[in-house]
Every structure is written in structure tokens, then in C-alpha cells.
Amino acid sequence: MLGSALEVHSMPLKGYAGKVLYVDLTKQKYLVEELPEHLAKSYVGGSGLAAYLLWNLINANIDPLRPENPLIIATGPATGALAPSSGRFAIISKSPLTNMWAESHSGGAFGPQVKYAGYDIIVITGKASKPTSLIVDDSSITFHNSATLWGLNTRDTVNELRSSFGKDYHVMCIGPAGEKLVKFASIMVDYYRAAGRTGLGALMGSKNLKAVAVRGSRDVEVHDPDKYLEVIEDILWRNTEGPWALPAQLSLGRYGTSNLVTAMNAIGRLPTKNHWTGYWELADRISGEELLKYRVSRGSCFSCMIMCKHITKTGDGRYEGALSGGPEYETIAALGSNLLISNMEAILYMNYLCNLYGLDTISTGKVVSYVFECYERGILSKDELGGLNPVWGDEESAIELIKLIAERRGIGDILAEGVLRTSEIIGRGSDIYALHVKGLEVSAQDPRGHKSVGCTWAISVRGADHLRSLTTVDELGYRDIAAERFGHDKVDDVCDRLSEKYKGMIVKDQEDLFALVDSVIMCKYGTMWPPMYYFDFIAKLLPPLTGIKEFGDVKNLRTIAERIANLKRCFNLREGVGKESEKLPKRFTEEPMPTGPSKGQVCDLEPMLEEYYRERGWDYGTGLPYVETLERLELHYVVNTLKKKYNLPRHKPWQ
């Protein structure tokens, strides 16, 4: 029987499709339920509603690769409603890589098609008896035998499905890495978009689910079209004429995220040589300007005017013909400066391989740099590496390691488990060079050169994450915004990227903002940088779209955001992941930055954590939430569950 986590008492909703599709791959059956209004009001949609579903659909300690672990595809009320920068969707589950909260987002047009097909959420459970693709065409749900697609790369998979069903279908699929259960396998969307991080490609592989293809023809009904259009026109003004229009268009529009290579190197936090330092003299060779030489076209996600997406192609040399999307800043850093590889064509080729195989480029780069450093320090030998000689800057060894990982051959079979498990298997003190938080390989930041990054990584529900609470107010010194959001008396400390003071506070604020943004769903462009949209803007966007007047109250939106953030954290607590996991690799806390603008800096995590816990309403000593915090957020069902495992503190001692 298909399991549902929704209660009845449903009402028609504006801005939503109003339906949840439950799919059982084992029985090849499905059912559709209405989305209750009270859940929309409490969790908005996207990752917020998915958090509620995941909490109720699985029990603690389930193996992530078991059939009952759901793959939840979630849209938000803004998805498909023509709001600029709202073409994204979320995929939620329990992570095969970290055994805790898994969340990944992707752009393009897949999310809006899910909405147009009539669904806010698709919940996929079970395991097909043979390779299968799920074909969703409005109310028509088909289980397609995909045995002939198993083993194909992601590009050929999309081509085959579109050839069979129609070019107007949008497809998310896995490549060989997901099929072979590489723990950091990604899900590729329409060729070039990646739902990376946390290994959700492996979850699809464990279900024998090769792809989900969607086509929809329904409308999204808006509550008040005239007022909603006013908000849309305001968004257009902000992006084309407002104070942030010029940097948005010249930086994001021209370079995408690749421009961050130069910017991050300038402040000394560009990951270099497995994060040994944050500064590289050769950074200009992998800069945004250099990438432009290989761009053959630009693209955008659904209903977005920024057009930050690059389509790149290598030249006529040894890497001829590598046509792919990106690479983004994170990929350039992970596969470039992080490995001391300055050949942009080699980076493009590695990005191309990762996209075809379906590999998360961040984790892949950090696993490869772990191998490079272990080899340099004599921990791994040439024989153990199958004859490879992975010295820093060796692009051929890096490329071969990517292939070994994706195909689980030789040493790649171990490396496919991620740096945490790999270091546990290899031992010999190699854990020092396995850079991760909670099992997720670190992203392209450095908390020695941007202190709040340390707090962001430590508290993130999915591990070393840059997209759930990374702040830019301190990094870029936005004094006016800091004064408006946090008070004039705090501006100097807030805007000092090398100070730990008030960083727990601003990380908590940003985490709440992103919990809401990821539920609406909107892009990080405009909410992270440029900082155009805050809680007050979302309070203007949602009421005319949905007709839910409570969404117009900023205080209520902040409460909803806190509810979602706390629920995700409590999901990890239920899995046994608590305060003991909130620590950083010693590289960032004990090894002073050796070179560059942040030379001599280390990250002092504890004062930021203590401040964060105080702001969050959690007990710093135990890492547990106060009962009054959870009850204020109407998470009584969470309290009842956690009380069976923990002695939850009742009150904040300082009140």
C-alpha cells in the first residue's frame, strides 16, 4: 500500500498545483492526493513541505539505499508562476553519502513542468525489478522499461527518452555513477543542470530508476493577477534599472559564477592545493575571463533574465569536442586551483566527464585532491593507485581518477564512498587530509579568509554546505544592508570578514532566509547575491500569488522559516547527528593560512557556534533544542519523537 504523510481537510489553493503524486516503483502503482491548505500555510512548499513529508514517511536509522527511502521532488508556489529566478526545484531524501538530511536543487525548466503536469510534489518509493523510467504526462503516469538505457551516459539518456516520447519532455536522470551507487553521484537535468551534493544519484540507482521525464499542459492560477504583476514588474526593475542591476548584469550575466575565481583569490579564500592555502598566483588562468574564450552560447533557467549559464566547448587540442554546461565557480575551483591545474581545457573536460557520468563536481574534486595530498605525503603508493603518479597539477591522473570513481574500478571503488569513508578504510593518518563536515566534502570556501563560512559549514544540515546559510554581507562589506538588518551598532563587526563576532547571528538569519527561499522556491541570485530580496519582499510576492494572507506578515514568514530550519535539524538529531558533528577539519582551525591576503588566519569556531545556538534557541552544552523553542514553532510532533531519544531541556537558562 502506498504510504502517505498528508492529512485530509484539503481546499483549492492558488499558486499551487494542489496535488501530491505518490509513486511505488516496486508495485508499479501510483496515487494522487490533494495538498492540504494548512500544510501549505505551515511549510510553504519546496524543501519545507518536503521536510514535513520526509519526517513522517521514514523512521530513524533507515539505510538510505533501502527501497522505502523516498525520493521527493518538490516545487514551490513561485515555481512556474513566471516570477523571475523561480525556475528551480528541490530533491529531498536521506543521503546515501552522509546518512542524514539530503537536499539538492536544480534549475532549468524541469520544475515548472512538474507544476504544469499538476503536481507540487512527487514522492517516489520502492525499487523497480528492472531499470525503469517514470514518464509523467499530466495525469498519465507510465513506467517505462529502460533496460536499454542502463549504462548510457546522461546526454544519451536524455536524447533517447526525448526521441521516444517527444522533445518537449524535460528529463532528470542518472549516468553510470548513479547506477554503480557512487555515494556522491548527481542527478543531471536536461543535459547541463546538476542536482549535485549528498549523492541522490545513488538513491535513484538503488531504485533502478534511470530517469523521470515530465511534460505538463496545465496552468498555475494566480489569486490576484494585477497585484502579482506589480510585484513581477518590481523584480524586473530591480534586475534592469535598480541599484543592483549593473553588477547583476555585468557580473552574473557576463560571467556567471566563474567571476568568483578572481574575487575569492583577491581576499585569500580560493581553495588551492586541497585547501592548503586560499591564494594562487595562477588564478588568472582559470578566471571568468579565461572561461569566456570557450563559451559557445548562453542559457537561462525558466523565466530568468540573468542568463548566467554558459555552454562551453573545448578547442581542437587533446580535449577536443567536450561540449557541456558550465563550469560554475565551485567546479572550476574543485577541479582547478584545488588540484593546481591551470589548464582551462582540462577543467572543461573534467566537468564534461562528470556531467556525462553523473558525478558531483565538488565532491569529486575534493576526493581527487585527497588522493593527491596522500600521495605527496607517502600515505598512498603508486601501486595502490594502479600505476598513477598523481602529483599536483597532473591533469591526466585527475582525469583517470574521475573515470575510476565513476566506474568503481580499482582504487575508484574505495574513493566512490567519499572522503570520510575512504579515509576510514585507508587509515594511516589520512583523515587529516579528508576535508569534510558531517561526511560531505567541503565546498569552495575557506573559513580562515571568511570566518562565518566556518559556522555555515558546521551547522548546515547537509554538511559542508555553501547554499543553506552562506553570508555575503560580511564577505563584501555591505554596511547599509548590515545596518538595516542587524543594527548600526553592529556594522563594524558584522562587516569584518576576519572577525568571529556576530557571525553566529548573521548565519542564523541567513539560514532562516534560505529555508524560506528554498520553499518558495527562488534562486540564490538575488537572495544571496546581489542581496535584493529579503523577508519583506517575499511577504509582497506570496499573498497575491497564493491568496494566503498570512504570508503577507513578515513576522509570520520568519516563524515559518524557523520552523523549517528547526525541522531539518531535528531530522538529523533523530538520526543521531548532533553537536558532536559540528566541527571543522583541523586544516581550518589549527593550520594558519600560509599565503595571500588572509595569511596567518585560523577559524575560531566555538564563539560563533555558541552565538548561533543562543540565537536559534538551542542548548549549547548538549546541542538539543529547548522544548519551548519547538513548541513555539508548533513542532509538537517533533518534541514527542525526540523525547524518546533525548532528555530535551525545557527553558532557555538566560531568560
HUJO-V214914 format. One record per backbone hydrogen bond with DSSP energy under -1.0 kcal/mol. CO is the residue of the C=O (numbers start at 1). NH is the residue of the N-H. E is the energy in kcal/mol with one decimal. If there is no record, write none. Layout:
CO|NH|E ; CO|NH|E
This chain:
18|35|-2.1 ; 19|120|-3.0 ; 19|121|-1.1 ; 20|33|-2.6 ; 21|123|-3.2 ; 22|31|-2.1 ; 23|125|-2.8 ; 24|28|-1.1 ; 24|29|-1.6 ; 29|24|-3.0 ; 31|22|-3.1 ; 33|20|-2.9 ; 36|40|-1.6 ; 37|41|-2.5 ; 38|42|-1.3 ; 39|43|-2.5 ; 40|44|-2.2 ; 43|45|-2.9 ; 45|48|-1.5 ; 45|49|-1.6 ; 46|50|-2.1 ; 47|51|-1.7 ; 48|52|-1.5 ; 49|53|-2.2 ; 50|54|-3.0 ; 51|55|-2.2 ; 52|56|-1.6 ; 53|57|-1.8 ; 54|58|-1.5 ; 63|66|-2.3 ; 66|69|-1.7 ; 67|126|-2.3 ; 71|124|-2.5 ; 72|92|-2.5 ; 73|122|-2.5 ; 74|90|-2.8 ; 75|46|-2.7 ; 78|81|-2.2 ; 83|86|-1.0 ; 85|523|-2.3 ; 89|106|-2.0 ; 90|74|-3.2 ; 91|104|-2.1 ; 92|72|-2.5 ; 93|102|-2.4 ; 95|99|-2.0 ; 100|95|-3.3 ; 102|93|-1.9 ; 104|91|-3.0 ; 106|89|-2.0 ; 108|302|-2.7 ; 109|113|-1.5 ; 110|114|-1.8 ; 111|115|-1.8 ; 112|116|-2.7 ; 113|117|-1.8 ; 114|119|-2.0 ; 115|118|-1.3 ; 116|218|-2.7 ; 120|75|-2.6 ; 121|21|-2.7 ; 122|73|-3.1 ; 123|23|-3.2 ; 124|71|-2.6 ; 125|25|-3.0 ; 131|146|-2.8 ; 132|210|-2.6 ; 133|144|-3.2 ; 134|213|-2.7 ; 135|142|-2.6 ; 136|215|-2.3 ; 137|140|-2.4 ; 140|137|-2.9 ; 142|135|-2.9 ; 144|133|-2.3 ; 146|149|-1.3 ; 146|150|-1.2 ; 149|152|-2.5 ; 153|157|-2.0 ; 154|158|-2.2 ; 155|159|-2.2 ; 156|160|-2.5 ; 157|161|-2.3 ; 158|162|-2.5 ; 159|163|-2.0 ; 160|164|-1.8 ; 161|165|-2.7 ; 162|166|-1.5 ; 166|169|-1.5 ; 170|214|-2.8 ; 171|190|-3.0 ; 172|212|-2.6 ; 173|188|-2.5 ; 175|179|-1.8 ; 176|180|-2.0 ; 177|182|-2.6 ; 178|181|-1.3 ; 182|185|-2.2 ; 184|360|-2.1 ; 185|201|-2.2 ; 187|195|-3.5 ; 188|173|-2.9 ; 189|193|-2.1 ; 190|192|-2.2 ; 193|189|-3.7 ; 194|196|-1.1 ; 195|187|-1.8 ; 198|97|-1.0 ; 200|204|-1.8 ; 201|205|-2.1 ; 202|206|-2.4 ; 203|207|-1.0 ; 204|209|-2.5 ; 205|208|-1.6 ; 207|128|-2.2 ; 208|132|-2.8 ; 210|174|-1.9 ; 211|134|-2.5 ; 212|172|-2.4 ; 213|136|-3.2 ; 214|170|-2.5 ; 215|138|-1.5 ; 221|15|-2.8 ; 224|228|-2.6 ; 225|229|-2.4 ; 226|230|-1.5 ; 227|231|-1.6 ; 228|232|-2.2 ; 229|233|-2.6 ; 230|234|-1.7 ; 231|235|-2.1 ; 232|236|-2.4 ; 233|237|-2.3 ; 234|238|-2.5 ; 235|239|-1.8 ; 236|240|-1.4 ; 237|241|-3.1 ; 237|242|-2.8 ; 242|245|-1.7 ; 244|248|-1.9 ; 245|249|-2.6 ; 246|250|-2.9 ; 247|251|-2.1 ; 248|253|-1.9 ; 251|255|-2.7 ; 252|256|-1.2 ; 255|258|-1.1 ; 257|260|-2.2 ; 258|261|-1.6 ; 259|263|-1.4 ; 260|264|-3.3 ; 261|265|-1.9 ; 262|266|-1.8 ; 264|269|-2.6 ; 272|276|-1.0 ; 272|277|-1.8 ; 273|276|-1.2 ; 277|272|-1.9 ; 278|270|-2.7 ; 280|283|-1.5 ; 282|285|-1.9 ; 283|286|-1.7 ; 287|291|-2.0 ; 288|292|-1.6 ; 290|293|-1.1 ; 291|294|-2.2 ; 294|313|-2.2 ; 297|311|-2.3 ; 299|309|-1.7 ; 301|304|-1.2 ; 309|299|-2.4 ; 310|326|-2.7 ; 311|296|-3.2 ; 311|297|-1.4 ; 312|324|-2.3 ; 317|320|-1.5 ; 319|322|-1.1 ; 321|323|-1.4 ; 324|312|-2.8 ; 328|332|-2.5 ; 329|333|-2.8 ; 330|334|-2.5 ; 331|335|-2.6 ; 333|338|-2.7 ; 336|339|-1.6 ; 336|341|-2.7 ; 337|273|-2.0 ; 338|274|-2.0 ; 339|393|-2.2 ; 343|347|-1.7 ; 344|348|-2.6 ; 345|349|-2.1 ; 346|350|-2.4 ; 347|351|-2.5 ; 348|352|-2.3 ; 349|353|-2.5 ; 350|354|-2.6 ; 351|355|-2.3 ; 352|356|-2.1 ; 353|357|-3.0 ; 354|358|-2.1 ; 354|359|-2.5 ; 356|154|-1.9 ; 357|177|-2.0 ; 358|186|-1.3 ; 360|364|-2.3 ; 361|365|-2.4 ; 362|366|-2.0 ; 363|367|-2.4 ; 364|368|-2.4 ; 365|369|-2.3 ; 366|370|-1.7 ; 367|371|-1.7 ; 368|372|-2.3 ; 369|373|-2.5 ; 370|374|-2.5 ; 371|375|-2.4 ; 372|376|-2.3 ; 373|377|-2.0 ; 374|379|-2.6 ; 374|380|-1.3 ; 375|378|-1.3 ; 381|385|-1.3 ; 382|387|-2.9 ; 383|386|-1.6 ; 385|388|-1.1 ; 389|391|-2.1 ; 391|394|-2.2 ; 393|395|-1.3 ; 394|398|-1.7 ; 395|399|-2.5 ; 396|400|-2.2 ; 397|401|-2.4 ; 398|402|-1.9 ; 399|403|-1.8 ; 400|404|-2.5 ; 401|405|-2.4 ; 402|406|-2.4 ; 403|407|-2.0 ; 404|409|-2.1 ; 409|412|-2.1 ; 410|413|-1.8 ; 411|415|-2.3 ; 412|416|-1.8 ; 414|417|-2.0 ; 415|418|-2.1 ; 416|183|-2.3 ; 418|422|-2.4 ; 419|423|-2.5 ; 420|424|-1.6 ; 421|425|-2.1 ; 422|426|-2.9 ; 423|427|-2.5 ; 427|430|-1.9 ; 429|432|-1.2 ; 430|433|-1.5 ; 433|435|-1.1 ; 435|442|-1.8 ; 437|440|-1.8 ; 440|437|-2.0 ; 443|445|-2.1 ; 446|449|-1.5 ; 450|453|-1.9 ; 451|454|-1.5 ; 452|456|-2.6 ; 453|457|-3.0 ; 454|458|-2.1 ; 455|459|-2.4 ; 456|460|-1.2 ; 463|465|-2.1 ; 472|476|-2.6 ; 473|478|-1.7 ; 477|479|-1.7 ; 478|482|-2.5 ; 479|483|-2.6 ; 480|484|-2.2 ; 481|485|-2.5 ; 482|486|-2.7 ; 483|487|-1.5 ; 487|490|-1.4 ; 488|491|-1.0 ; 490|494|-3.0 ; 491|495|-2.6 ; 493|496|-1.1 ; 496|499|-1.7 ; 497|451|-2.6 ; 500|503|-1.5 ; 502|506|-2.0 ; 503|507|-2.0 ; 504|508|-1.9 ; 505|509|-2.0 ; 506|510|-2.3 ; 507|511|-2.7 ; 508|512|-2.1 ; 509|513|-2.2 ; 510|514|-2.7 ; 511|515|-1.9 ; 512|516|-1.7 ; 513|517|-2.7 ; 514|518|-2.9 ; 516|519|-1.3 ; 516|520|-1.7 ; 517|522|-1.9 ; 518|47|-2.1 ; 520|78|-2.8 ; 524|527|-1.2 ; 524|528|-3.6 ; 524|529|-1.3 ; 526|533|-3.0 ; 530|532|-2.5 ; 534|538|-1.8 ; 535|539|-1.9 ; 537|540|-1.1 ; 537|541|-1.8 ; 538|542|-2.3 ; 542|546|-3.3 ; 543|547|-2.8 ; 544|224|-3.0 ; 545|223|-1.4 ; 548|551|-1.5 ; 549|552|-2.0 ; 550|553|-1.4 ; 553|557|-2.4 ; 554|558|-2.5 ; 555|559|-1.8 ; 556|560|-2.6 ; 557|561|-2.6 ; 558|562|-2.4 ; 559|563|-2.6 ; 560|564|-2.4 ; 561|565|-2.5 ; 562|566|-2.8 ; 563|567|-2.3 ; 564|568|-2.1 ; 565|569|-1.9 ; 566|570|-2.6 ; 567|571|-1.8 ; 568|572|-1.5 ; 569|573|-1.9 ; 570|574|-2.6 ; 571|575|-1.1 ; 572|577|-2.8 ; 573|576|-1.8 ; 578|581|-1.8 ; 579|582|-1.8 ; 581|583|-1.9 ; 585|588|-1.9 ; 586|590|-3.0 ; 586|591|-1.0 ; 588|603|-2.6 ; 593|600|-3.4 ; 596|599|-1.9 ; 598|601|-1.9 ; 601|593|-2.3 ; 605|609|-2.3 ; 606|610|-2.8 ; 607|611|-1.9 ; 608|612|-2.6 ; 609|613|-2.9 ; 610|614|-2.1 ; 611|615|-2.4 ; 612|616|-2.3 ; 613|617|-1.5 ; 613|618|-2.4 ; 617|626|-1.8 ; 619|623|-2.5 ; 624|619|-3.5 ; 626|630|-1.8 ; 627|631|-2.7 ; 628|632|-2.1 ; 629|633|-1.4 ; 630|635|-2.9 ; 631|634|-1.6 ; 635|639|-1.9 ; 636|640|-2.4 ; 637|641|-1.3 ; 638|642|-2.9 ; 639|643|-2.2 ; 641|644|-1.1 ; 642|645|-1.4 ; 642|646|-3.2 ; 646|648|-1.2 ; 649|627|-2.6 ; 650|628|-1.6 ; 652|655|-1.5
